[in-house]
Amino acid sequence: MAQKVEDFNLPMTAITKIVKDAIPEGVRVTEAAKLALNKAASVFVLYVTSSSNSLAQDDNRKRLLAKDVLEALNDLDLDVLIPPLHSALIAYRKSQETKKQAKENKRTSNHVEEAETLEEEEEEETPDDNEVQEVQVIKEPYDVIELDDSESGDEEMNNDSESSSD
């Protein structure tokens, strides 16, 4: 939670950007004017948030919804702000849906590419019939010698242990 009054202020960079977009080119705004606008915007946001929070509590909710903010603006006789805010909200939702769809498309295309890559790798690993026949024709270049138990090194070890005990 916020500990100081300054913790409730909006970021100065956001206020500066809004001011630059709102005024004509060539007009300069002093730092004191930017600070005053920052404070005014912060107080306004807190005021609307507090009113919205009251509406949410009346509905036994802890989460603020967009309808709470729009209703609070109506209750505060700031109806003039509702249409542009509503339009901005719709545009934001559309952009979020577009981002979500793009992310889903990317994820889907990545899965398809991965599946295609795996199929290609499997095809490369699967030998052709000709290769299998060649492998079957090739014989081992050396003879395999199997030792019986009697020919294994056990007897030698026993003989070594007997001679070392002498």
N, C-alpha and C positions, 0 to 999 in steps of 0.2 A: 504494500500500500504506500501511498504517497506520505512523506513526512513533512515536507515544506510546501509553501504556496507555489514556489517555482516548479515543483514537480508536476503541477497541473497545467503548466504552460505548454502550448503547442510548439513543435520544432520551428525555430526561427527561419530555417531554410524553406520550409513549406510556406510560411507566411510571405517571405520575400518573393518566392516564385508566383504566388497568387497575385501579389501586388503588381509585379512586373507585367503579368498577363492582363491585368485589369486596366492599367493606366496607359495613356498614349505614349508613343516613343518620344524620347527627349525630356520627359518629366522626371525629375529626380526626387527621391523620397529620402528624408533624413533618417538616421538611425533611431532618433527619438520617436518619429512617426511610425516606423516599423515596430518598435517596442510597444507603442500604444495600441496599434492594430493587433499585435500578438496578444496582449492582455485582454482586449475586447473580445477577440475570437475565442480565447480560452474561457472567459466567463460565459460567453454565449453557449459554447459547447457544454460546459458544466450545467448550465441552467436547463438546457433541453434534455440532457442526460438524466438529470434529477427528476424532471417531469416524466420522462419515459420510464424511469425506474419505478416511480409511483404507480404508473399504469400497469406495469408488469407485476408488481406486488399485489395490486388489486385482483389480478387474475391468478394469484398464487404461483407465480413463476419467478425464477431467479435469473432467467436469461432475457435480455432485451431483444426484441424483434423489430424489424423494420416498421411494422404496423404500429408499434408503440411510439416510435420516433415521429411518424407521420401524424398520429393522433395527438401527440404532445404538441406538435407545431400548430395543429388546429385549435387545441385548447388554449394555447398561448396567443391566439389571434395573429399567428404568423402564416396565414393561409397562402400568402403570396409565394412562400418558399416551397410549398408542397409540390406543385407541378415540376419545377426543375429538379427537385430532389428525387421525385418519383421517376423521372426520365433517366437521371443518372443511375438510379438503382437498377432499372431495367437494362441499361447499357452494361452495367457492371456484371449483372447475372449472365447476360449473353456472352460477355467476354470470358467469364469463368467457365461457361459451358463449352465455348470454343476451345479454350485451353485444355479442359478435361478431355474433350473429344480428340484433340490433337495428340495428347499424351496417350490416350487409349489406342489411337491409330498407330502411333510410333511403337507402342508396346506390342501390338498385334503384328506389325510388320517385322519387328525384331524377332518375334517368335517364328514367323513364317520363314525369315531368312535363316535363322538357326536350324529349323527343321530341314530346309533345303540343303544347307551346308552339311548337316549330319547325313542326309540321304546321299549326297555326292561322295562324302568320305566313305560311307558303307559300300557304295558302288566301286570305289577305287580299291577297297580292301578285298572285295569279292573277286576271286580269281576267275578267269575265263575257263571254259572247258579245255582249251588247248594247254593252258598253263597247268591245269590239274593233271592232264595226261603226261606232260613232261616231267612233273614231279614224281609221278608213279613210275616212270621209266628209269629215272636216276637211281642208282644203287649206292649204298654207303661205300666210301672209298677205303674203309678199314674194316678189319674183321673184329667182331665182338667176341671176346673171350669170357666165358662164364666159368667161374670157379666153383668147385664143389666145396662143401664144408671142410673136407679133409685137406684141400689145397689152399684154403685160406690161410691167413697169417697166424691163426690161432696156435697151430702146432709150433711154429717158429717162436712165438711168444712163450709157449710153455717150455721149449727147449732152452731159450735164453734165460728164463727164470730159474730153471734147474741148474744151468751151468753157473749162474751168478751166485747161487746158494752154496756151491761147492767150495 
